[in-house]
Amino acid sequence: MPRPKRAKGTTTRIQVRITDEEKNTLLIQADKAGLTLSEYVRRCSLNKRIQSHVSDKAIARLSSLCGLQKHLLMQIKGHPYKAALRNELNSVLAGITTTLRAVIKKEDESE
């Protein structure tokens, strides 16, 4: 992922003292959001929306997998092992749905 460009018009610097642990936490959160530390802190302090790009990709992929599982469920009509396949596919679909909900919940908590 390319590094975000510097915000236009940023000429004034402020200094804030934080612990090493707080700085590491901020660096990790900024990285997850795909932002520089400065942009991340700027958005947090100004109550601007911060959206994790990692979560967007995970949500899109999990949603796609849900769709594929549903498609497979529709395709097993007349299969000799229909009941066993349906149970297996429903189990996988439930797991994907649970993971998708957890990712969405985690993203909502980080905002």
Secondary structure as UniProt FT lines:
FT   TURN            8..9
FT   HELIX           20..33
FT   HELIX           37..45
FT   TURN            46..47
FT   HELIX           53..75
FT   TURN            76..78
FT   TURN            80..81
FT   HELIX           82..110
//
